[in-house]
């Protein structure tokens, strides 16, 4: 015999408070800005790591894929 499973009717949406939502928004914004800096801006002369090019070389292909010039 086959058993059929009916979908649950008691599913409610997730409700978040305003402070929780603001915390998630701030965290996401900080992570996005860090990603943007490391992929799009960090390039030796303005690098926060000085003349170390390890970060630039690590994200080099992503820079070209996303359209950032680096040469």
MODELLER restraints for C-alpha pairs under 7 A, 6 or more apart:
rsr = mdl.restraints
at = mdl.atoms
rsr.add(forms.Gaussian(group=physical.xy_distance, feature=features.Distance(at['CA:39:A'], at['CA:59:A']), mean=5.92, stdev=0.5))
rsr.add(forms.Gaussian(group=physical.xy_distance, feature=features.Distance(at['CA:39:A'], at['CA:62:A']), mean=6.95, stdev=0.5))
rsr.add(forms.Gaussian(group=physical.xy_distance, feature=features.Distance(at['CA:39:A'], at['CA:63:A']), mean=5.79, stdev=0.5))
rsr.add(forms.Gaussian(group=physical.xy_distance, feature=features.Distance(at['CA:40:A'], at['CA:63:A']), mean=6.39, stdev=0.5))
rsr.add(forms.Gaussian(group=physical.xy_distance, feature=features.Distance(at['CA:40:A'], at['CA:68:A']), mean=6.11, stdev=0.5))
rsr.add(forms.Gaussian(group=physical.xy_distance, feature=features.Distance(at['CA:42:A'], at['CA:56:A']), mean=6.55, stdev=0.5))
rsr.add(forms.Gaussian(group=physical.xy_distance, feature=features.Distance(at['CA:43:A'], at['CA:56:A']), mean=5.92, stdev=0.5))
rsr.add(forms.Gaussian(group=physical.xy_distance, feature=features.Distance(at['CA:44:A'], at['CA:50:A']), mean=6.49, stdev=0.5))
rsr.add(forms.Gaussian(group=physical.xy_distance, feature=features.Distance(at['CA:44:A'], at['CA:51:A']), mean=5.26, stdev=0.5))
rsr.add(forms.Gaussian(group=physical.xy_distance, feature=features.Distance(at['CA:44:A'], at['CA:52:A']), mean=6.70, stdev=0.5))
rsr.add(forms.Gaussian(group=physical.xy_distance, feature=features.Distance(at['CA:44:A'], at['CA:53:A']), mean=6.16, stdev=0.5))
